[in-house]
Amino acid sequence: MMPTDTPTTEPADQLRSHLLAEWERALPNQQPMGEELIKRYSEPHRIYHNATHLSSVLRYVEELADDHDLFLVRLGAWFHDAVYAIPPLQLTNEEASARLAFRELSRAGLEQEDLNEVARLVRVTATHIPGARDPEGELLCDADLAILAAPPDEYEAYTRAIRAEYAAVSEVEFLEGRLEIMSELLDSDIFRTGKARYLVPQARANVEAECIRLEEQLDRLAGGSRA
């Protein structure tokens, strides 16, 4: 299945019901926490990092999983974008999300070791660079980045949604920042889990094409003065 988590026409109540069922599987008997998380992912300023994206990440966690601790990865997925402020406040969004996960899950009775691990997984999504021998981090990052391997038209819709989220950022600042991030991805493996290897060719093609477009847009804005 090719990735897709671009804006969808799926009714909001249907998506909400689906996510509540997924939350019950992730952490049974904690419905209020799940409802609060869904509310966070439904904030109006989220054009891409919304409930549809969360649903997609959860789906790819299951699809790409092998010998992983899915209990922890599922919780990491739920909290990875729980805080999404543009621009970030005093903490980065990932750090704020990690602290939220630690606080909320501690109230649910998780053990210290599990609390630390979920918070760590959330923080890994800031760079999408897991450490050595980090299968759970690899799985969460691959699920989060699966959109990079979407069909070209869906990938373009994704990039438009990202730009819409950063509408308050100037065009040059956004293009330069986005180009830096996507260029770094091209210098990495992008996907690390064995089951995600089939996503690599399409992801590289999409990211390379986007980098070319970003450079062209920057050149036009600079009047062709960029090298």
C-alpha positions in Angstrom: 0.0 0.0 0.0 1.4 3.4 -1.0 1.4 6.1 1.6 -1.3 8.7 1.9 -2.2 11.1 4.7 -3.0 14.1 2.7 -6.3 15.9 3.6 -9.2 13.5 3.2 -13.0 13.7 2.6 -13.6 11.0 5.3 -16.3 12.3 7.6 -14.9 13.7 10.8 -17.1 11.5 13.0 -16.0 8.4 11.1 -12.3 9.3 11.5 -12.9 10.1 15.2 -14.6 6.7 15.8 -11.7 5.0 14.1 -9.1 6.8 16.2 -11.0 6.1 19.4 -10.9 2.4 18.5 -7.2 2.6 17.8 -6.6 4.4 21.1 -8.5 1.7 23.0 -6.2 -0.9 21.4 -3.1 1.2 22.4 -4.2 2.0 26.0 -7.4 0.3 27.1 -9.8 2.0 29.5 -8.3 5.5 29.1 -10.9 7.0 26.7 -10.8 10.6 28.1 -7.1 10.8 27.3 -7.7 9.5 23.8 -10.5 12.0 23.3 -8.2 14.8 24.4 -5.5 13.7 22.0 -7.9 13.6 19.1 -9.1 17.1 20.1 -5.4 18.3 19.9 -5.0 16.7 16.4 -8.2 18.5 15.3 -6.9 22.0 16.1 -7.9 24.3 13.2 -4.4 25.4 12.4 -3.3 21.9 11.6 -3.6 21.5 7.8 -1.3 18.5 7.6 -0.3 17.4 11.1 -3.9 16.6 11.9 -6.0 13.6 12.8 -5.7 12.2 9.2 -1.9 12.2 9.6 -2.2 10.5 13.0 -4.4 7.8 11.5 -1.8 7.3 8.7 1.1 7.0 11.1 -0.8 4.5 13.2 -1.5 2.5 10.1 2.1 2.4 9.0 3.3 1.4 12.5 1.2 -1.7 12.1 2.2 -2.3 8.4 5.9 -1.9 8.9 6.2 -3.6 12.3 8.3 -6.7 12.7 9.8 -7.7 16.1 9.0 -4.4 17.8 7.5 -3.3 21.1 4.2 -2.1 19.6 2.8 -1.0 22.9 5.4 1.7 23.2 5.5 2.6 19.5 1.8 3.0 19.3 1.9 5.4 22.3 4.8 7.3 20.7 2.8 7.7 17.5 -0.2 9.0 19.5 1.9 11.6 21.2 4.5 12.5 18.6 2.6 15.6 17.3 0.3 16.1 20.3 1.7 19.6 20.7 1.9 21.5 17.4 2.4 25.2 17.8 3.5 27.4 14.9 5.9 28.9 15.7 6.9 26.7 18.6 6.6 28.2 22.0 9.3 28.1 24.7 9.9 24.4 23.9 10.1 22.7 20.6 6.9 20.9 19.6 8.6 17.5 20.0 9.9 18.3 23.5 6.6 19.7 24.6 4.9 16.6 23.2 7.3 14.3 25.0 6.7 16.1 28.3 3.0 15.8 27.7 3.3 12.1 27.1 5.3 11.6 30.2 2.8 13.5 32.3 -0.4 12.1 30.9 0.8 8.5 30.8 2.2 8.6 34.3 -1.4 9.4 35.4 -2.5 6.2 33.6 -0.1 4.2 35.7 2.7 3.4 33.3 6.0 2.3 34.8 8.9 4.7 34.8 10.8 2.7 32.2 7.9 2.9 29.7 7.3 6.5 30.4 10.9 7.3 29.6 10.8 5.2 26.4 7.7 6.8 25.0 9.0 10.3 25.7 12.3 9.3 24.0 10.5 8.0 20.9 8.6 11.3 20.6 11.8 13.2 20.8 13.4 11.1 18.1 10.8 12.5 15.6 12.4 15.9 15.9 15.3 14.7 13.7 14.0 11.3 12.4 17.5 10.0 13.1 17.2 7.1 15.5 20.3 5.9 17.3 22.1 2.7 16.7 20.1 -0.4 17.6 16.9 1.5 18.0 14.2 -0.6 16.2 11.3 1.2 17.9 12.7 4.6 16.9 13.2 3.4 13.4 9.6 2.1 13.2 8.1 5.3 14.4 10.2 7.5 12.2 9.5 5.4 9.1 5.7 5.5 9.8 5.9 9.3 10.3 7.9 9.8 7.0 5.8 7.3 4.9 4.1 10.3 3.2 7.4 10.9 1.4 6.7 7.9 -0.8 3.2 8.9 -1.8 2.2 9.2 -5.5 3.4 12.5 -6.9 0.0 14.2 -6.9 -0.5 13.3 -3.2 3.0 14.4 -2.4 2.3 17.8 -3.9 -0.9 18.1 -1.9 1.2 17.3 1.2 3.8 20.0 0.4 0.9 22.5 -0.1 -0.5 21.5 3.3 2.8 22.0 5.0 3.2 25.5 3.3 -0.3 26.4 4.5 0.6 25.5 8.1 3.5 28.0 7.8 1.5 30.7 6.1 2.9 33.3 8.5 6.5 32.5 7.5 7.9 34.5 4.6 8.3 32.8 1.3 12.1 33.0 1.3 12.4 31.8 4.9 10.1 28.9 4.3 11.8 27.8 1.1 15.3 28.0 2.6 14.2 26.1 5.7 12.3 23.4 3.7 15.2 23.0 1.3 17.6 22.4 4.2 15.4 19.8 5.7 14.7 17.9 2.5 18.3 18.0 1.4 19.3 16.4 4.7 16.8 13.7 4.0 18.4 13.0 0.7 21.7 12.5 2.4 20.1 9.9 4.7 18.6 6.4 4.3 15.1 8.0 4.7 13.7 4.6 5.8 15.4 2.1 8.0 13.0 -0.7 8.8 13.2 -3.8 6.5 9.6 -3.6 5.5 9.9 0.1 4.4 12.6 -0.5 1.9 10.0 -0.6 -0.9 9.2 3.0 -0.2 12.7 4.3 -0.8 12.7 4.7 -4.6 9.5 6.8 -4.7 10.4 8.8 -1.7 13.8 9.7 -3.2 12.1 10.7 -6.5 9.6 12.9 -4.7 12.2 14.6 -2.4 14.7 15.1 -5.3 11.9 16.7 -7.4 10.8 18.9 -4.5 14.4 20.1 -3.9 14.7 21.1 -7.5 11.5 23.0 -7.3 12.6 24.7 -4.1 15.9 25.8 -5.6 14.1 27.1 -8.7 11.7 29.1 -6.6 14.5 30.6 -4.6 16.3 31.5 -7.8 13.2 33.3 -9.2 12.8 35.2 -5.9 16.4 36.2 -6.0 16.2 37.3 -9.6 18.4 34.5 -10.8 21.3 35.8 -8.6 21.6 32.5 -6.7 24.5 30.3 -7.7 
